[in-house]
Amino acid sequence: MLVNRNLLTKFLPMVKMVFYNYKSLSLNPQNDRALYLAGAIAHFFRQNQKAEKYYQKSLVANPNNLIAIKSLSFYLYDVGRKLEAVSVIKQGLQVQASTQANRRRQVELAVLYMRIDSTVNFTFKEYTN
């Protein structure tokens, strides 16, 4: 039997990630990061209802999870549910961002908000360490 090594090197890490993420969820079903990742995996495989469910469960477990907020708001925008996306965006903009990555996520949320409603203007405070 001939095995395509390139195929294994590309997809084996993905399969391992999916397996370990679902194993993590079975041990701790309230893990907000694992719930977010399950939503991202479902979104990747175009299982949109599952993705939305996992993103929302992640936000129930941790309402300040900016990566889940960003992913859910972009998902809602993509499927045309813009009013729901705006409410999720507003929730994300209220979170106190403590890292550079979270501040970047909030800027991306603000850009999406301005794409939905062109009358919105934002001013950003300068960040100092």
C-alpha positions in Angstrom: 0.0 0.0 0.0 1.4 3.4 -1.0 1.0 6.2 1.5 1.3 9.8 0.6 3.6 11.2 3.2 2.8 14.7 2.3 -0.9 14.1 3.1 0.1 12.6 6.5 2.3 15.5 7.4 -0.4 18.0 6.5 -3.4 16.5 8.2 -2.0 14.5 11.1 -1.5 17.6 13.3 -5.0 18.7 12.5 -6.5 15.4 13.5 -4.4 15.4 16.7 -5.6 18.9 17.5 -9.3 17.9 17.0 -8.9 14.8 19.1 -7.2 16.5 22.0 -9.6 19.4 21.9 -12.6 17.1 22.2 -10.9 15.1 24.9 -10.3 18.4 26.8 -14.0 19.2 26.5 -15.0 15.8 27.8 -12.8 16.4 30.9 -13.9 20.1 31.4 -17.0 21.0 29.4 -16.8 24.6 30.7 -13.3 25.3 29.3 -13.9 28.5 27.3 -10.8 28.1 25.2 -11.6 24.6 24.2 -15.2 25.6 23.4 -13.9 28.4 21.2 -11.5 26.0 19.4 -14.4 23.5 18.9 -16.3 26.4 17.3 -13.4 27.3 15.1 -13.0 23.7 14.0 -16.7 23.4 13.3 -16.6 26.6 11.3 -13.6 25.3 9.3 -15.6 22.2 8.4 -18.6 24.5 7.5 -20.8 23.3 10.3 -22.2 26.7 11.0 -24.9 25.9 13.6 -22.4 23.9 15.6 -19.8 26.7 15.4 -22.3 29.3 16.6 -23.3 27.0 19.5 -19.7 26.5 20.6 -18.9 30.2 20.3 -21.9 31.1 22.5 -21.0 28.4 25.0 -17.5 29.8 25.2 -19.0 33.3 25.9 -21.2 31.8 28.6 -18.2 30.2 30.3 -16.1 33.5 29.9 -17.9 36.6 28.7 -14.5 38.4 28.4 -13.1 35.9 25.8 -12.3 38.4 23.0 -11.3 35.8 20.5 -14.7 34.1 20.8 -16.4 37.5 20.7 -14.6 38.4 17.5 -15.2 35.0 15.9 -18.9 35.0 16.8 -19.4 38.6 15.6 -17.6 37.9 12.2 -19.7 34.8 11.8 -22.9 36.6 12.5 -21.9 39.3 10.0 -21.1 36.8 7.4 -24.5 35.1 7.6 -26.3 38.4 7.5 -27.4 38.7 11.1 -25.9 42.2 11.5 -28.0 43.4 14.4 -26.9 40.4 16.5 -23.3 41.0 15.4 -23.5 44.6 16.6 -24.6 43.5 20.1 -21.8 41.0 20.3 -19.3 43.7 19.1 -20.5 46.1 21.8 -20.0 43.4 24.4 -16.4 43.0 23.1 -15.6 46.7 23.1 -16.6 46.9 26.8 -14.0 44.3 27.8 -10.8 45.6 29.5 -8.1 44.4 27.1 -4.9 43.6 28.9 -2.7 42.3 26.1 -1.7 43.6 22.7 -3.5 40.7 21.0 -6.7 41.6 22.8 -6.4 45.3 21.9 -5.9 44.2 18.2 -9.0 42.1 18.4 -10.9 45.1 19.7 -9.7 47.2 16.9 -10.8 44.5 14.4 -14.2 44.6 16.2 -14.4 48.4 15.8 -13.6 48.1 12.1 -16.4 45.5 11.7 -18.7 47.8 13.5 -17.8 50.7 11.2 -18.4 48.4 8.2 -21.9 47.7 9.5 -22.8 51.2 10.6 -20.8 53.9 8.7 -22.0 56.7 11.1 -20.0 55.2 14.0 -16.7 56.9 14.9 -14.1 55.7 17.4 -11.3 57.3 19.1 -8.5 55.2 20.5 -6.5 55.9 23.6 -2.8 55.6 23.3 -1.5 52.6 25.1 1.3 53.0 27.6 3.0 50.1 29.4 
